[in-house]
Amino acid sequence: MTHAAADSLGNRLKEARARAGLTQAELAAAVGVTRKTVNTVENCVFVPSALLALKLARVLDTPVEELFFLRE
């Protein structure tokens, strides 16, 4: 996705990951991506696919709507 799309999608991934006691590497391994992918999603550089967003939500036991939101 474009950088403009990344600007409009916010996330609480880092906070949810910290609450779960997981490192970026541990979360990445659990969903089948690299640590760098988790890092770029957390920093709003990369917009995850719907599939990745759902996997992250499942691993973190958090509704996807709580992890990702549209910035107005």
PyMOL Python script that loads the backbone (N, CA, C, O; Angstrom):
from pymol import cmd

cmd.read_pdbstr("""\
ATOM      1  N   MET A   1       0.826  -1.177   0.000  1.00  0.00           N
ATOM      2  CA  MET A   1       0.000   0.000   0.000  1.00  0.00           C
ATOM      3  C   MET A   1       0.872   1.243   0.000  1.00  0.00           C
ATOM      4  O   MET A   1       2.049   1.192   0.358  1.00  0.00           O
ATOM      5  N   THR A   2       0.301   2.323  -0.393  1.00  0.00           N
ATOM      6  CA  THR A   2       1.039   3.567  -0.472  1.00  0.00           C
ATOM      7  C   THR A   2       1.249   4.154   0.910  1.00  0.00           C
ATOM      8  O   THR A   2       0.586   3.772   1.874  1.00  0.00           O
ATOM      9  N   HIS A   3       2.178   5.084   0.989  1.00  0.00           N
ATOM     10  CA  HIS A   3       2.438   5.741   2.261  1.00  0.00           C
ATOM     11  C   HIS A   3       1.209   6.516   2.712  1.00  0.00           C
ATOM     12  O   HIS A   3       0.934   6.595   3.910  1.00  0.00           O
ATOM     13  N   ALA A   4       0.468   7.088   1.773  1.00  0.00           N
ATOM     14  CA  ALA A   4      -0.749   7.816   2.125  1.00  0.00           C
ATOM     15  C   ALA A   4      -1.740   6.903   2.839  1.00  0.00           C
ATOM     16  O   ALA A   4      -2.393   7.321   3.795  1.00  0.00           O
ATOM     17  N   ALA A   5      -1.853   5.659   2.377  1.00  0.00           N
ATOM     18  CA  ALA A   5      -2.743   4.703   3.038  1.00  0.00           C
ATOM     19  C   ALA A   5      -2.254   4.412   4.450  1.00  0.00           C
ATOM     20  O   ALA A   5      -3.056   4.293   5.377  1.00  0.00           O
ATOM     21  N   ALA A   6      -0.945   4.298   4.614  1.00  0.00           N
ATOM     22  CA  ALA A   6      -0.387   4.048   5.940  1.00  0.00           C
ATOM     23  C   ALA A   6      -0.681   5.213   6.878  1.00  0.00           C
ATOM     24  O   ALA A   6      -0.876   5.011   8.077  1.00  0.00           O
ATOM     25  N   ASP A   7      -0.715   6.440   6.338  1.00  0.00           N
ATOM     26  CA  ASP A   7      -1.002   7.611   7.156  1.00  0.00           C
ATOM     27  C   ASP A   7      -2.424   7.601   7.702  1.00  0.00           C
ATOM     28  O   ASP A   7      -2.680   8.181   8.757  1.00  0.00           O
ATOM     29  N   SER A   8      -3.353   6.951   7.002  1.00  0.00           N
ATOM     30  CA  SER A   8      -4.747   6.981   7.420  1.00  0.00           C
ATOM     31  C   SER A   8      -5.119   5.809   8.333  1.00  0.00           C
ATOM     32  O   SER A   8      -6.207   5.807   8.910  1.00  0.00           O
ATOM     33  N   LEU A   9      -4.252   4.831   8.472  1.00  0.00           N
ATOM     34  CA  LEU A   9      -4.530   3.676   9.332  1.00  0.00           C
ATOM     35  C   LEU A   9      -3.654   3.750  10.569  1.00  0.00           C
ATOM     36  O   LEU A   9      -2.426   3.751  10.481  1.00  0.00           O
ATOM     37  N   GLY A  10      -4.298   3.812  11.711  1.00  0.00           N
ATOM     38  CA  GLY A  10      -3.562   3.801  12.960  1.00  0.00           C
ATOM     39  C   GLY A  10      -3.618   2.414  13.577  1.00  0.00           C
ATOM     40  O   GLY A  10      -4.449   1.589  13.197  1.00  0.00           O
ATOM     41  N   ASN A  11      -2.735   2.162  14.528  1.00  0.00           N
ATOM     42  CA  ASN A  11      -2.789   0.864  15.194  1.00  0.00           C
ATOM     43  C   ASN A  11      -2.296   0.963  16.628  1.00  0.00           C
ATOM     44  O   ASN A  11      -1.577   1.885  17.012  1.00  0.00           O
ATOM     45  N   ARG A  12      -2.714  -0.025  17.395  1.00  0.00           N
ATOM     46  CA  ARG A  12      -2.288  -0.161  18.786  1.00  0.00           C
ATOM     47  C   ARG A  12      -1.531  -1.485  18.955  1.00  0.00           C
ATOM     48  O   ARG A  12      -1.582  -2.122  20.007  1.00  0.00           O
ATOM     49  N   LEU A  13      -0.843  -1.868  17.909  1.00  0.00           N
ATOM     50  CA  LEU A  13      -0.173  -3.166  17.893  1.00  0.00           C
ATOM     51  C   LEU A  13       0.927  -3.260  18.949  1.00  0.00           C
ATOM     52  O   LEU A  13       1.026  -4.258  19.662  1.00  0.00           O
ATOM     53  N   LYS A  14       1.745  -2.224  19.044  1.00  0.00           N
ATOM     54  CA  LYS A  14       2.845  -2.267  20.007  1.00  0.00           C
ATOM     55  C   LYS A  14       2.315  -2.438  21.429  1.00  0.00           C
ATOM     56  O   LYS A  14       2.841  -3.243  22.198  1.00  0.00           O
ATOM     57  N   GLU A  15       1.272  -1.677  21.777  1.00  0.00           N
ATOM     58  CA  GLU A  15       0.698  -1.769  23.119  1.00  0.00           C
ATOM     59  C   GLU A  15       0.122  -3.162  23.385  1.00  0.00           C
ATOM     60  O   GLU A  15       0.327  -3.728  24.458  1.00  0.00           O
ATOM     61  N   ALA A  16      -0.597  -3.709  22.403  1.00  0.00           N
ATOM     62  CA  ALA A  16      -1.190  -5.043  22.563  1.00  0.00           C
ATOM     63  C   ALA A  16      -0.104  -6.110  22.677  1.00  0.00           C
ATOM     64  O   ALA A  16      -0.227  -7.048  23.465  1.00  0.00           O
ATOM     65  N   ARG A  17       0.953  -5.962  21.892  1.00  0.00           N
ATOM     66  CA  ARG A  17       2.061  -6.918  21.945  1.00  0.00           C
ATOM     67  C   ARG A  17       2.740  -6.863  23.302  1.00  0.00           C
ATOM     68  O   ARG A  17       3.079  -7.901  23.869  1.00  0.00           O
ATOM     69  N   ALA A  18       2.942  -5.656  23.829  1.00  0.00           N
ATOM     70  CA  ALA A  18       3.573  -5.508  25.138  1.00  0.00           C
ATOM     71  C   ALA A  18       2.704  -6.127  26.233  1.00  0.00           C
ATOM     72  O   ALA A  18       3.212  -6.800  27.129  1.00  0.00           O
ATOM     73  N   ARG A  19       1.379  -5.893  26.154  1.00  0.00           N
ATOM     74  CA  ARG A  19       0.465  -6.500  27.140  1.00  0.00           C
ATOM     75  C   ARG A  19       0.547  -8.017  27.107  1.00  0.00           C
ATOM     76  O   ARG A  19       0.417  -8.676  28.139  1.00  0.00           O
ATOM     77  N   ALA A  20       0.766  -8.573  25.909  1.00  0.00           N
ATOM     78  CA  ALA A  20       0.848 -10.029  25.766  1.00  0.00           C
ATOM     79  C   ALA A  20       2.226 -10.564  26.172  1.00  0.00           C
ATOM     80  O   ALA A  20       2.432 -11.775  26.247  1.00  0.00           O
ATOM     81  N   GLY A  21       3.154  -9.659  26.431  1.00  0.00           N
ATOM     82  CA  GLY A  21       4.492 -10.085  26.850  1.00  0.00           C
ATOM     83  C   GLY A  21       5.313 -10.690  25.728  1.00  0.00           C
ATOM     84  O   GLY A  21       6.172 -11.539  25.968  1.00  0.00           O
ATOM     85  N   LEU A  22       5.051 -10.254  24.497  1.00  0.00           N
ATOM     86  CA  LEU A  22       5.758 -10.806  23.339  1.00  0.00           C
ATOM     87  C   LEU A  22       6.740  -9.797  22.764  1.00  0.00           C
ATOM     88  O   LEU A  22       6.488  -8.592  22.775  1.00  0.00           O
ATOM     89  N   THR A  23       7.857 -10.299  22.263  1.00  0.00           N
ATOM     90  CA  THR A  23       8.773  -9.459  21.505  1.00  0.00           C
ATOM     91  C   THR A  23       8.263  -9.376  20.077  1.00  0.00           C
ATOM     92  O   THR A  23       7.385 -10.139  19.676  1.00  0.00           O
ATOM     93  N   GLN A  24       8.815  -8.450  19.316  1.00  0.00           N
ATOM     94  CA  GLN A  24       8.456  -8.374  17.895  1.00  0.00           C
ATOM     95  C   GLN A  24       8.774  -9.700  17.207  1.00  0.00           C
ATOM     96  O   GLN A  24       7.991 -10.180  16.387  1.00  0.00           O
ATOM     97  N   ALA A  25       9.903 -10.281  17.535  1.00  0.00           N
ATOM     98  CA  ALA A  25      10.312 -11.549  16.909  1.00  0.00           C
ATOM     99  C   ALA A  25       9.347 -12.683  17.261  1.00  0.00           C
ATOM    100  O   ALA A  25       9.015 -13.501  16.403  1.00  0.00           O
ATOM    101  N   GLU A  26       8.902 -12.734  18.500  1.00  0.00           N
ATOM    102  CA  GLU A  26       7.961 -13.784  18.915  1.00  0.00           C
ATOM    103  C   GLU A  26       6.618 -13.623  18.217  1.00  0.00           C
ATOM    104  O   GLU A  26       6.033 -14.605  17.759  1.00  0.00           O
ATOM    105  N   LEU A  27       6.128 -12.390  18.134  1.00  0.00           N
ATOM    106  CA  LEU A  27       4.864 -12.152  17.445  1.00  0.00           C
ATOM    107  C   LEU A  27       4.995 -12.484  15.964  1.00  0.00           C
ATOM    108  O   LEU A  27       4.102 -13.095  15.378  1.00  0.00           O
ATOM    109  N   ALA A  28       6.091 -12.085  15.373  1.00  0.00           N
ATOM    110  CA  ALA A  28       6.333 -12.370  13.959  1.00  0.00           C
ATOM    111  C   ALA A  28       6.322 -13.871  13.690  1.00  0.00           C
ATOM    112  O   ALA A  28       5.700 -14.331  12.732  1.00  0.00           O
ATOM    113  N   ALA A  29       7.006 -14.629  14.531  1.00  0.00           N
ATOM    114  CA  ALA A  29       7.057 -16.085  14.349  1.00  0.00           C
ATOM    115  C   ALA A  29       5.656 -16.690  14.490  1.00  0.00           C
ATOM    116  O   ALA A  29       5.313 -17.634  13.779  1.00  0.00           O
ATOM    117  N   ALA A  30       4.860 -16.153  15.396  1.00  0.00           N
ATOM    118  CA  ALA A  30       3.524 -16.699  15.633  1.00  0.00           C
ATOM    119  C   ALA A  30       2.586 -16.486  14.447  1.00  0.00           C
ATOM    120  O   ALA A  30       1.665 -17.274  14.235  1.00  0.00           O
ATOM    121  N   VAL A  31       2.818 -15.423  13.673  1.00  0.00           N
ATOM    122  CA  VAL A  31       1.939 -15.144  12.533  1.00  0.00           C
ATOM    123  C   VAL A  31       2.594 -15.428  11.188  1.00  0.00           C
ATOM    124  O   VAL A  31       1.958 -15.274  10.146  1.00  0.00           O
ATOM    125  N   GLY A  32       3.865 -15.845  11.201  1.00  0.00           N
ATOM    126  CA  GLY A  32       4.530 -16.253   9.962  1.00  0.00           C
ATOM    127  C   GLY A  32       5.095 -15.132   9.110  1.00  0.00           C
ATOM    128  O   GLY A  32       5.119 -15.229   7.883  1.00  0.00           O
ATOM    129  N   VAL A  33       5.555 -14.054   9.767  1.00  0.00           N
ATOM    130  CA  VAL A  33       6.209 -12.964   9.046  1.00  0.00           C
ATOM    131  C   VAL A  33       7.549 -12.668   9.715  1.00  0.00           C
ATOM    132  O   VAL A  33       7.905 -13.298  10.710  1.00  0.00           O
ATOM    133  N   THR A  34       8.284 -11.711   9.166  1.00  0.00           N
ATOM    134  CA  THR A  34       9.564 -11.339   9.769  1.00  0.00           C
ATOM    135  C   THR A  34       9.354 -10.320  10.880  1.00  0.00           C
ATOM    136  O   THR A  34       8.310  -9.673  10.961  1.00  0.00           O
ATOM    137  N   ARG A  35      10.358 -10.191  11.729  1.00  0.00           N
ATOM    138  CA  ARG A  35      10.320  -9.178  12.783  1.00  0.00           C
ATOM    139  C   ARG A  35      10.217  -7.787  12.168  1.00  0.00           C
ATOM    140  O   ARG A  35       9.528  -6.916  12.700  1.00  0.00           O
ATOM    141  N   LYS A  36      10.898  -7.584  11.057  1.00  0.00           N
ATOM    142  CA  LYS A  36      10.852  -6.278  10.393  1.00  0.00           C
ATOM    143  C   LYS A  36       9.432  -5.938   9.947  1.00  0.00           C
ATOM    144  O   LYS A  36       9.029  -4.777  10.012  1.00  0.00           O
ATOM    145  N   THR A  37       8.673  -6.924   9.499  1.00  0.00           N
ATOM    146  CA  THR A  37       7.280  -6.673   9.108  1.00  0.00           C
ATOM    147  C   THR A  37       6.482  -6.182  10.304  1.00  0.00           C
ATOM    148  O   THR A  37       5.735  -5.210  10.193  1.00  0.00           O
ATOM    149  N   VAL A  38       6.630  -6.842  11.442  1.00  0.00           N
ATOM    150  CA  VAL A  38       5.925  -6.402  12.650  1.00  0.00           C
ATOM    151  C   VAL A  38       6.352  -4.978  12.999  1.00  0.00           C
ATOM    152  O   VAL A  38       5.511  -4.146  13.339  1.00  0.00           O
ATOM    153  N   ASN A  39       7.638  -4.695  12.919  1.00  0.00           N
ATOM    154  CA  ASN A  39       8.150  -3.368  13.230  1.00  0.00           C
ATOM    155  C   ASN A  39       7.558  -2.310  12.312  1.00  0.00           C
ATOM    156  O   ASN A  39       7.157  -1.244  12.779  1.00  0.00           O
ATOM    157  N   THR A  40       7.496  -2.589  11.012  1.00  0.00           N
ATOM    158  CA  THR A  40       6.980  -1.585  10.071  1.00  0.00           C
ATOM    159  C   THR A  40       5.473  -1.390  10.232  1.00  0.00           C
ATOM    160  O   THR A  40       4.968  -0.291  10.000  1.00  0.00           O
ATOM    161  N   VAL A  41       4.753  -2.431  10.624  1.00  0.00           N
ATOM    162  CA  VAL A  41       3.324  -2.269  10.900  1.00  0.00           C
ATOM    163  C   VAL A  41       3.149  -1.418  12.161  1.00  0.00           C
ATOM    164  O   VAL A  41       2.343  -0.488  12.172  1.00  0.00           O
ATOM    165  N   GLU A  42       3.896  -1.729  13.217  1.00  0.00           N
ATOM    166  CA  GLU A  42       3.798  -0.966  14.464  1.00  0.00           C
ATOM    167  C   GLU A  42       4.071   0.518  14.242  1.00  0.00           C
ATOM    168  O   GLU A  42       3.448   1.367  14.879  1.00  0.00           O
ATOM    169  N   ASN A  43       4.998   0.833  13.342  1.00  0.00           N
ATOM    170  CA  ASN A  43       5.390   2.215  13.096  1.00  0.00           C
ATOM    171  C   ASN A  43       4.619   2.872  11.950  1.00  0.00           C
ATOM    172  O   ASN A  43       4.988   3.946  11.476  1.00  0.00           O
ATOM    173  N   CYS A  44       3.549   2.214  11.515  1.00  0.00           N
ATOM    174  CA  CYS A  44       2.656   2.746  10.469  1.00  0.00           C
ATOM    175  C   CYS A  44       3.381   3.021   9.151  1.00  0.00           C
ATOM    176  O   CYS A  44       2.995   3.913   8.395  1.00  0.00           O
ATOM    177  N   VAL A  45       4.431   2.248   8.884  1.00  0.00           N
ATOM    178  CA  VAL A  45       5.129   2.347   7.607  1.00  0.00           C
ATOM    179  C   VAL A  45       4.471   1.420   6.596  1.00  0.00           C
ATOM    180  O   VAL A  45       4.452   1.708   5.399  1.00  0.00           O
ATOM    181  N   PHE A  46       3.934   0.313   7.078  1.00  0.00           N
ATOM    182  CA  PHE A  46       3.345  -0.726   6.242  1.00  0.00           C
ATOM    183  C   PHE A  46       1.927  -1.015   6.718  1.00  0.00           C
ATOM    184  O   PHE A  46       1.684  -1.188   7.912  1.00  0.00           O
ATOM    185  N   VAL A  47       1.000  -1.065   5.777  1.00  0.00           N
ATOM    186  CA  VAL A  47      -0.386  -1.426   6.093  1.00  0.00           C
ATOM    187  C   VAL A  47      -0.529  -2.938   5.894  1.00  0.00           C
ATOM    188  O   VAL A  47      -0.298  -3.431   4.791  1.00  0.00           O
ATOM    189  N   PRO A  48      -0.898  -3.668   6.922  1.00  0.00           N
ATOM    190  CA  PRO A  48      -1.001  -5.120   6.779  1.00  0.00           C
ATOM    191  C   PRO A  48      -2.194  -5.519   5.920  1.00  0.00           C
ATOM    192  O   PRO A  48      -3.189  -4.801   5.824  1.00  0.00           O
ATOM    193  N   SER A  49      -2.062  -6.678   5.306  1.00  0.00           N
ATOM    194  CA  SER A  49      -3.208  -7.243   4.590  1.00  0.00           C
ATOM    195  C   SER A  49      -4.277  -7.595   5.616  1.00  0.00           C
ATOM    196  O   SER A  49      -4.007  -7.666   6.815  1.00  0.00           O
ATOM    197  N   ALA A  50      -5.480  -7.811   5.134  1.00  0.00           N
ATOM    198  CA  ALA A  50      -6.570  -8.222   6.031  1.00  0.00           C
ATOM    199  C   ALA A  50      -6.208  -9.532   6.722  1.00  0.00           C
ATOM    200  O   ALA A  50      -6.481  -9.704   7.909  1.00  0.00           O
ATOM    201  N   LEU A  51      -5.597 -10.451   5.987  1.00  0.00           N
ATOM    202  CA  LEU A  51      -5.218 -11.743   6.558  1.00  0.00           C
ATOM    203  C   LEU A  51      -4.214 -11.559   7.694  1.00  0.00           C
ATOM    204  O   LEU A  51      -4.366 -12.163   8.755  1.00  0.00           O
ATOM    205  N   LEU A  52      -3.193 -10.734   7.483  1.00  0.00           N
ATOM    206  CA  LEU A  52      -2.202 -10.504   8.530  1.00  0.00           C
ATOM    207  C   LEU A  52      -2.836  -9.803   9.724  1.00  0.00           C
ATOM    208  O   LEU A  52      -2.547 -10.154  10.868  1.00  0.00           O
ATOM    209  N   ALA A  53      -3.689  -8.827   9.481  1.00  0.00           N
ATOM    210  CA  ALA A  53      -4.358  -8.127  10.585  1.00  0.00           C
ATOM    211  C   ALA A  53      -5.162  -9.107  11.433  1.00  0.00           C
ATOM    212  O   ALA A  53      -5.135  -9.038  12.661  1.00  0.00           O
ATOM    213  N   LEU A  54      -5.875 -10.016  10.779  1.00  0.00           N
ATOM    214  CA  LEU A  54      -6.672 -11.004  11.508  1.00  0.00           C
ATOM    215  C   LEU A  54      -5.787 -11.974  12.290  1.00  0.00           C
ATOM    216  O   LEU A  54      -6.124 -12.356  13.411  1.00  0.00           O
ATOM    217  N   LYS A  55      -4.660 -12.370  11.705  1.00  0.00           N
ATOM    218  CA  LYS A  55      -3.727 -13.268  12.407  1.00  0.00           C
ATOM    219  C   LYS A  55      -3.151 -12.577  13.641  1.00  0.00           C
ATOM    220  O   LYS A  55      -3.064 -13.176  14.713  1.00  0.00           O
ATOM    221  N   LEU A  56      -2.761 -11.314  13.484  1.00  0.00           N
ATOM    222  CA  LEU A  56      -2.219 -10.562  14.617  1.00  0.00           C
ATOM    223  C   LEU A  56      -3.257 -10.460  15.729  1.00  0.00           C
ATOM    224  O   LEU A  56      -2.942 -10.670  16.901  1.00  0.00           O
ATOM    225  N   ALA A  57      -4.484 -10.140  15.363  1.00  0.00           N
ATOM    226  CA  ALA A  57      -5.554 -10.031  16.352  1.00  0.00           C
ATOM    227  C   ALA A  57      -5.772 -11.346  17.075  1.00  0.00           C
ATOM    228  O   ALA A  57      -5.967 -11.364  18.291  1.00  0.00           O
ATOM    229  N   ARG A  58      -5.741 -12.445  16.337  1.00  0.00           N
ATOM    230  CA  ARG A  58      -5.965 -13.754  16.963  1.00  0.00           C
ATOM    231  C   ARG A  58      -4.857 -14.077  17.957  1.00  0.00           C
ATOM    232  O   ARG A  58      -5.132 -14.485  19.086  1.00  0.00           O
ATOM    233  N   VAL A  59      -3.602 -13.897  17.543  1.00  0.00           N
ATOM    234  CA  VAL A  59      -2.481 -14.211  18.428  1.00  0.00           C
ATOM    235  C   VAL A  59      -2.504 -13.330  19.673  1.00  0.00           C
ATOM    236  O   VAL A  59      -2.184 -13.784  20.772  1.00  0.00           O
ATOM    237  N   LEU A  60      -2.884 -12.070  19.494  1.00  0.00           N
ATOM    238  CA  LEU A  60      -2.912 -11.139  20.628  1.00  0.00           C
ATOM    239  C   LEU A  60      -4.220 -11.179  21.395  1.00  0.00           C
ATOM    240  O   LEU A  60      -4.396 -10.448  22.369  1.00  0.00           O
ATOM    241  N   ASP A  61      -5.147 -12.038  20.955  1.00  0.00           N
ATOM    242  CA  ASP A  61      -6.449 -12.194  21.615  1.00  0.00           C
ATOM    243  C   ASP A  61      -7.133 -10.841  21.812  1.00  0.00           C
ATOM    244  O   ASP A  61      -7.638 -10.516  22.886  1.00  0.00           O
ATOM    245  N   THR A  62      -7.124 -10.066  20.717  1.00  0.00           N
ATOM    246  CA  THR A  62      -7.692  -8.719  20.717  1.00  0.00           C
ATOM    247  C   THR A  62      -8.523  -8.549  19.452  1.00  0.00           C
ATOM    248  O   THR A  62      -8.074  -8.952  18.379  1.00  0.00           O
ATOM    249  N   PRO A  63      -9.705  -7.975  19.535  1.00  0.00           N
ATOM    250  CA  PRO A  63     -10.485  -7.738  18.320  1.00  0.00           C
ATOM    251  C   PRO A  63      -9.699  -6.867  17.334  1.00  0.00           C
ATOM    252  O   PRO A  63      -9.048  -5.900  17.729  1.00  0.00           O
ATOM    253  N   VAL A  64      -9.769  -7.217  16.072  1.00  0.00           N
ATOM    254  CA  VAL A  64      -9.017  -6.492  15.050  1.00  0.00           C
ATOM    255  C   VAL A  64      -9.356  -5.005  15.068  1.00  0.00           C
ATOM    256  O   VAL A  64      -8.499  -4.169  14.782  1.00  0.00           O
ATOM    257  N   GLU A  65     -10.604  -4.673  15.404  1.00  0.00           N
ATOM    258  CA  GLU A  65     -11.020  -3.273  15.459  1.00  0.00           C
ATOM    259  C   GLU A  65     -10.323  -2.502  16.583  1.00  0.00           C
ATOM    260  O   GLU A  65     -10.236  -1.275  16.533  1.00  0.00           O
ATOM    261  N   GLU A  66      -9.831  -3.215  17.588  1.00  0.00           N
ATOM    262  CA  GLU A  66      -9.081  -2.563  18.653  1.00  0.00           C
ATOM    263  C   GLU A  66      -7.621  -2.377  18.279  1.00  0.00           C
ATOM    264  O   GLU A  66      -6.955  -1.473  18.782  1.00  0.00           O
ATOM    265  N   LEU A  67      -7.124  -3.235  17.394  1.00  0.00           N
ATOM    266  CA  LEU A  67      -5.721  -3.113  16.957  1.00  0.00           C
ATOM    267  C   LEU A  67      -5.556  -2.058  15.883  1.00  0.00           C
ATOM    268  O   LEU A  67      -4.587  -1.299  15.902  1.00  0.00           O
ATOM    269  N   PHE A  68      -6.490  -2.000  14.943  1.00  0.00           N
ATOM    270  CA  PHE A  68      -6.362  -1.117  13.791  1.00  0.00           C
ATOM    271  C   PHE A  68      -7.564  -0.212  13.689  1.00  0.00           C
ATOM    272  O   PHE A  68      -8.691  -0.640  13.938  1.00  0.00           O
ATOM    273  N   PHE A  69      -7.335   1.053  13.321  1.00  0.00           N
ATOM    274  CA  PHE A  69      -8.422   2.022  13.225  1.00  0.00           C
ATOM    275  C   PHE A  69      -8.079   3.059  12.165  1.00  0.00           C
ATOM    276  O   PHE A  69      -6.911   3.311  11.872  1.00  0.00           O
ATOM    277  N   LEU A  70      -9.114   3.649  11.603  1.00  0.00           N
ATOM    278  CA  LEU A  70      -8.938   4.719  10.626  1.00  0.00           C
ATOM    279  C   LEU A  70      -8.730   6.028  11.356  1.00  0.00           C
ATOM    280  O   LEU A  70      -9.473   6.368  12.277  1.00  0.00           O
ATOM    281  N   ARG A  71      -7.717   6.754  10.937  1.00  0.00           N
ATOM    282  CA  ARG A  71      -7.492   8.095  11.475  1.00  0.00           C
ATOM    283  C   ARG A  71      -8.292   9.078  10.651  1.00  0.00           C
ATOM    284  O   ARG A  71      -8.257   9.030   9.422  1.00  0.00           O
ATOM    285  N   GLU A  72      -8.989   9.937  11.287  1.00  0.00           N
ATOM    286  CA  GLU A  72      -9.818  10.925  10.572  1.00  0.00           C
ATOM    287  C   GLU A  72      -9.047  12.202  10.358  1.00  0.00           C
ATOM    288  O   GLU A  72      -9.573  13.151   9.776  1.00  0.00           O
TER     289      GLU A  72
END
""", "prot")
cmd.dss("prot")
cmd.show_as("cartoon", "prot")
cmd.util.cbc("prot")
cmd.orient("prot")
